[in-house]
């Protein structure tokens, strides 16, 4: 071996990138693994609007409404009896534990005109 320090650095970098899912550290994947998923309500609706979560694990959505231009002034998840107001420019935590697999639609109180889907695996 010519330079063991270079090999060590190469192995350390490879481990870091594989462990972080190729630069996934600090992004959505990392937040979901830590138990809190950051969401926004913008003029485009809920962002992100399609998430995958695990059955039996607590889901914590940190939702910040950043616009007054949509009807999404609260989040409704019928299957878990959740109706939570979303004040403008203030993060609100919505927490629950999904008990069955499948697609879980969430959205505004106006029959989910502005909506998204949680895929529970």
Secondary structure by P-SEA (a helix, b strand, c coil): cccaaaaaaaaaaaaaaaaacccccccaaaaaaacbbbbbbccccccccbbbbbccbbbbbbccccccccccccccccccbbbbbbcccbbbbbbbbbccccbbbbbccccccccbbbbcc
